[in-house]
Every structure is written in structure tokens, then in C-alpha cells.
Amino acid sequence: MDKNKKHFAVIGDPVEQSRSPELYAPMFDKFGIDADFERIRVLSNELDGIRETVQAHGLNGFAVTMPHKKAILPLLDDSSDFTKRAGAVNIVCCENGMLIGHNTDGAGLLNALGEAGIEPAGCSAVILGSGGAASAARIALEDAGCSAHTVSRQRAITGRAHPIEDAIFSFEVASSLISSADILINATPLGMKNGAVFGDLSFVSLLKPTCTVVDLVYRSDRDTQLIKTAKHRSLTTVTGERILYHQGVLAFKLWTGCDYSEKD
């Protein structure tokens, strides 16, 4: 193994849809960093062996995607303050045998909103989902002076989760949250390539004309159905592609100390 070459990866399940290798390749090239980036599928029952995975692949750092963003936190040696508050990790730095957790999801979201000319301060946001990405989005928005509300799937006594549309279309949510939202964020996996989709997107018609629709799901082949529907209503949209880019720039700096910008 080339000792000078650096190794990075993204872990999750599923992981084949991740565009991280393509995202980071030009960043490494710009700074002349000899590095590779791979996708490593890690099942939930395999996450406890993350240190063995790091050692086996010689990783200098790795990204964390669903469903491990929350579950990996107690397996790390330390984490940033924001990460602890959000209770979720999306970036890990491997430093002298220690695993240090970070979260660029929140800052990446804010930077993507800023790029679209959206200032969250004083706004009301509705976040669909209750996973790690949703937690980071909520904390980041609240820190920015935005009132953030989370809508998650309702569970029956049996523990079976009902579709999130059931929660969206409940009277309380539809009247007091969705219809008054300045920002709507999809932090569920609905819309992923080859994955489940929203069964009913008519809730988009409840949004006011000035609402910004954000989809954390990214697709390289086309817009997600949520983004398409929002654009059809002439709403401002922020795609997962732009959020991924801004997250990646922050992660790259954590891993390498280099500040990448596509504008340079």
C-alpha cells in the first residue's frame, strides 16, 4: 500500500447511489492530493465493527449516510459541539487512531440557502423526517434564527409507521405549519433513485407562493418529483445537488485542511 496515498469513503446502506466519489475527485485534483474515494456498504448490524472497517481500508476519513448518522455517534472517540447537539454525524476524521465526528449537513444547508438568496432568520421552516439529516437541519436553522418544526411519520400502537403524508395532511399540520411555512425541507429518503417516492404530493399546493422548497435527496439524472412539483408552481427550489456540494466543501477542509471553491 502506498503510504503517501490517502483513502476516503462513504459508508451507509444503501450506498451505491452516493455521488461522493465524483464530488471529491476534482477537489483532490485541484490540490494535487493523491487520494481515492470508495463506497462501502455497511449494514446496521455491522456498524459496531467500524474501527475494523477503517483499519482494513486504511481510511483517513469517511462520510456517513443513512441509516447510520445517529447510530455511529456513540462509537466515536469525540465529536464537535454541533454534532453532539444535533445527535448526528455525517463526517468522520481518522486522527492518530481516533475517530472524530463532525456534521456538515447543517452548515451545508445554510450555505445552499444563502446561495439561493434565502435568509432563514425570522422564517418558519417545516422539516419532513426525523433522521440525522433532519436533526442537523433543525439545529442549524434554529441557530440562524429560524423557527423550525419537524413532521415525522406517525406510529400506531403496533409500531408500524404510517406514510408521512398522513402526518402532513392532519388538520393541525396542514393548517398551522405547512400553509404558513417559508421553507419546506424534505429530509426523508423519499425520492431517491430506485427508492420509495411520495405517494401524494398535493400538499405542495398548500404552500404559499413565497415558500422555498428544499430536497435533501439528490439525483444526478433528473430533479426529484418534489422539486419538479415545486417548480411547476413557480416556487423557489434548492436541490440536493447544491446541498451536497456545500457539505462536501466543508468536509474536504476537515479532512485535508484545504479550502476548495468552485469559484476559484
C-alpha positions as CSV (number, residue, x, y, z in Angstrom):
1,M,0.0,0.0,0.0
2,D,1.3,3.4,-1.0
3,K,1.9,5.2,2.4
4,N,1.6,8.6,0.7
5,K,-1.8,7.9,-0.8
6,K,-4.9,8.9,1.2
7,H,-8.0,6.9,1.4
8,F,-11.6,8.1,2.0
9,A,-15.0,6.5,1.7
10,V,-18.7,6.9,2.3
11,I,-20.5,4.3,4.4
12,G,-24.2,3.5,4.6
13,D,-26.9,1.2,3.4
14,P,-27.7,1.7,0.6
15,V,-24.6,3.4,-0.6
16,E,-24.4,2.7,-4.4
17,Q,-26.4,5.9,-5.1
18,S,-23.8,8.1,-3.4
19,R,-22.1,10.7,-5.6
20,S,-19.3,11.4,-3.1
21,P,-16.6,9.8,-5.2
22,E,-17.5,12.1,-8.1
23,L,-17.8,15.1,-5.8
24,Y,-14.4,14.9,-4.2
25,A,-12.3,13.8,-7.3
26,P,-11.9,17.4,-8.6
27,M,-11.2,18.7,-5.1
28,F,-8.3,16.2,-4.7
29,D,-7.1,17.0,-8.2
30,K,-7.1,20.8,-7.6
31,F,-4.7,20.5,-4.7
32,G,-2.6,17.6,-6.1
33,I,-3.7,15.2,-3.4
34,D,-3.1,11.6,-4.2
35,A,-6.3,10.0,-2.9
36,D,-9.1,7.6,-3.7
37,F,-12.7,7.5,-2.6
38,E,-14.9,4.4,-2.4
39,R,-18.4,3.4,-1.4
40,I,-18.5,0.9,1.4
41,R,-21.8,-0.7,2.2
42,V,-22.2,-1.2,6.0
43,L,-25.2,-2.9,7.3
44,S,-26.7,-1.8,10.7
45,N,-25.6,-4.9,12.4
46,E,-22.0,-4.3,11.1
47,L,-21.7,-0.8,12.3
48,D,-20.1,-1.8,15.7
49,G,-17.1,-3.0,13.6
50,I,-16.5,0.4,12.1
51,R,-12.9,0.5,13.5
52,E,-12.1,-2.7,11.8
53,T,-13.5,-1.3,8.6
54,V,-11.4,1.8,8.9
55,Q,-8.3,-0.2,9.5
56,A,-9.0,-2.7,6.7
57,H,-9.4,0.1,4.2
58,G,-6.7,2.4,5.6
59,L,-9.2,5.2,5.8
60,N,-8.1,8.8,6.6
61,G,-11.7,9.9,6.8
62,F,-15.2,8.9,5.7
63,A,-18.7,10.2,5.2
64,V,-21.7,8.7,6.9
65,T,-25.1,8.4,5.2
66,M,-28.3,6.7,6.1
67,P,-29.1,4.9,8.3
68,H,-26.0,5.4,10.4
69,K,-25.9,9.1,11.1
70,K,-27.3,8.8,14.6
71,A,-26.2,5.3,15.4
72,I,-22.5,5.9,14.8
73,L,-22.2,8.7,17.4
74,P,-21.6,6.6,20.5
75,L,-19.0,4.6,18.6
76,L,-16.7,7.6,18.1
77,D,-13.9,8.9,20.4
78,D,-15.1,12.5,20.2
79,S,-17.3,14.9,18.2
80,S,-17.8,18.6,17.6
81,D,-20.3,20.6,19.6
82,F,-22.8,21.0,16.8
83,T,-22.6,17.2,16.2
84,K,-23.4,16.5,19.8
85,R,-26.3,18.9,19.8
86,A,-27.7,17.5,16.5
87,G,-27.1,14.0,17.7
88,A,-26.0,13.0,14.2
89,V,-22.7,12.6,12.3
90,N,-22.1,12.8,8.6
91,I,-18.3,13.2,8.5
92,V,-15.6,11.4,10.5
93,C,-11.9,12.3,10.6
94,C,-9.5,9.4,11.5
95,E,-6.8,11.1,13.5
96,N,-4.0,9.1,15.2
97,G,-6.2,6.1,15.7
98,M,-9.1,8.2,17.0
99,L,-12.5,8.7,15.2
100,I,-13.7,12.3,15.5
101,G,-17.2,13.1,14.4
102,H,-18.4,16.2,12.6
103,N,-21.6,17.4,11.0
104,T,-21.5,19.5,7.8
105,D,-25.2,18.8,7.0
106,G,-26.4,21.9,8.8
107,A,-23.9,24.4,7.6
108,G,-24.2,22.9,4.1
109,L,-27.9,23.5,4.1
110,L,-27.5,27.1,5.3
111,N,-24.8,27.8,2.6
112,A,-27.1,26.4,-0.1
113,L,-30.0,28.5,1.1
114,G,-27.7,31.6,1.0
115,E,-26.6,30.7,-2.5
116,A,-30.3,30.8,-3.5
117,G,-30.7,34.2,-1.8
118,I,-32.7,32.8,1.2
119,E,-32.1,34.3,4.6
120,P,-33.5,31.9,7.3
121,A,-33.6,34.5,10.1
122,G,-37.2,35.2,11.1
123,C,-38.6,32.5,8.8
124,S,-40.7,29.5,9.7
125,A,-39.5,26.1,8.4
126,V,-41.1,22.7,8.2
127,I,-38.8,19.7,8.0
128,L,-40.1,16.4,6.8
129,G,-38.4,13.5,8.5
130,S,-36.8,12.6,11.9
131,G,-33.4,11.1,10.9
132,G,-29.9,12.5,11.3
133,A,-30.2,15.0,8.4
134,A,-33.5,16.3,9.8
135,S,-31.9,16.8,13.2
136,A,-28.9,18.7,11.8
137,A,-31.2,20.9,9.6
138,R,-33.4,21.8,12.6
139,I,-30.4,22.8,14.8
140,A,-28.7,24.8,12.1
141,L,-31.9,26.7,11.2
142,E,-32.7,27.5,14.8
143,D,-29.2,28.7,15.3
144,A,-29.8,31.0,12.3
145,G,-32.9,32.5,13.9
146,C,-35.4,30.4,12.1
147,S,-38.4,28.7,13.7
148,A,-38.2,25.0,12.7
149,H,-40.8,22.3,13.1
150,T,-40.4,18.6,12.4
151,V,-43.1,16.5,10.8
152,S,-42.4,12.7,11.0
153,R,-44.3,9.6,10.3
154,Q,-46.9,8.7,12.9
155,R,-46.6,5.3,14.5
156,A,-49.5,3.2,15.6
157,I,-49.5,1.1,18.8
158,T,-48.2,-1.8,16.8
159,G,-45.1,0.3,16.0
160,R,-45.9,0.3,12.2
161,A,-45.1,3.6,10.7
162,H,-47.8,5.3,8.6
163,P,-46.9,7.2,5.5
164,I,-45.6,10.7,6.2
165,E,-48.4,12.0,4.0
166,D,-50.8,11.0,6.9
167,A,-48.9,13.4,9.2
168,I,-48.7,16.2,6.5
169,F,-52.4,16.1,5.9
170,S,-53.5,16.0,9.5
171,F,-55.5,19.2,10.3
172,E,-53.0,20.7,12.7
173,V,-50.0,20.3,10.4
174,A,-51.8,21.4,7.2
175,S,-53.4,24.5,8.8
176,S,-50.7,25.8,11.2
177,L,-47.5,24.6,9.7
178,I,-47.5,23.7,6.0
179,S,-49.6,26.6,4.8
180,S,-47.5,29.2,6.7
181,A,-44.1,27.7,6.0
182,D,-41.4,30.0,4.5
183,I,-39.2,26.9,3.9
184,L,-40.2,23.3,3.4
185,I,-37.4,20.7,3.6
186,N,-37.6,17.0,2.7
187,A,-35.2,15.2,4.9
188,T,-36.7,11.8,4.2
189,P,-35.3,9.3,1.7
190,L,-38.4,9.6,-0.4
191,G,-37.4,10.4,-4.0
192,M,-34.1,8.6,-4.0
193,K,-33.2,6.8,-7.3
194,N,-34.7,3.3,-7.3
195,G,-36.3,4.0,-3.9
196,A,-39.7,4.8,-2.4
197,V,-41.4,8.0,-3.5
198,F,-44.0,10.3,-2.1
199,G,-47.4,8.8,-2.6
200,D,-49.2,12.1,-2.6
201,L,-47.5,15.5,-3.4
202,S,-50.7,17.5,-3.3
203,F,-49.5,19.1,0.0
204,V,-47.3,21.3,-2.2
205,S,-50.5,23.1,-3.2
206,L,-50.9,24.2,0.4
207,L,-47.6,26.1,0.3
208,K,-47.7,29.9,-0.1
209,P,-46.2,31.4,-3.3
210,T,-43.1,32.7,-1.4
211,C,-42.2,29.4,0.1
212,T,-38.8,27.8,-0.7
213,V,-38.8,24.0,-1.2
214,V,-35.6,22.2,-0.3
215,D,-35.0,18.5,-1.1
216,L,-32.0,16.9,0.6
217,V,-32.4,13.9,-1.7
218,Y,-30.1,14.4,-4.8
219,R,-30.3,12.7,-8.2
220,S,-27.9,13.2,-11.0
221,D,-30.3,12.0,-13.7
222,R,-33.2,14.4,-13.1
223,D,-34.9,16.6,-10.5
224,T,-36.8,14.7,-7.8
225,Q,-40.6,14.7,-8.1
226,L,-40.9,17.1,-5.2
227,I,-38.6,19.6,-6.9
228,K,-40.4,19.2,-10.2
229,T,-43.8,19.8,-8.5
230,A,-42.5,22.9,-6.7
231,K,-41.0,24.3,-9.9
232,H,-44.4,23.7,-11.6
233,R,-45.9,26.0,-9.0
234,S,-43.1,28.5,-9.7
235,L,-41.7,28.1,-6.1
236,T,-38.1,28.8,-5.3
237,T,-36.2,25.5,-5.0
238,V,-32.9,24.2,-3.6
239,T,-31.8,20.8,-4.8
240,G,-29.9,18.2,-3.0
241,E,-27.1,18.6,-5.5
242,R,-26.2,22.0,-4.2
243,I,-26.5,21.0,-0.6
244,L,-24.2,18.0,-1.3
245,Y,-21.7,20.4,-2.9
246,H,-21.6,22.7,0.1
247,Q,-21.5,19.8,2.6
248,G,-18.6,18.4,0.6
249,V,-16.6,21.6,0.6
250,L,-16.8,21.8,4.4
251,A,-15.9,18.1,4.7
252,F,-12.9,18.4,2.4
253,K,-11.5,21.1,4.6
254,L,-12.0,19.0,7.7
255,W,-10.1,16.1,6.0
256,T,-7.3,18.0,4.3
257,G,-7.2,21.5,5.7
258,C,-7.6,22.8,2.1
259,D,-10.4,25.3,1.2
260,Y,-12.0,24.4,-2.1
261,S,-14.3,26.6,-4.0
262,E,-15.6,26.1,-7.5
263,K,-15.4,29.8,-8.0
264,D,-11.6,29.9,-7.6
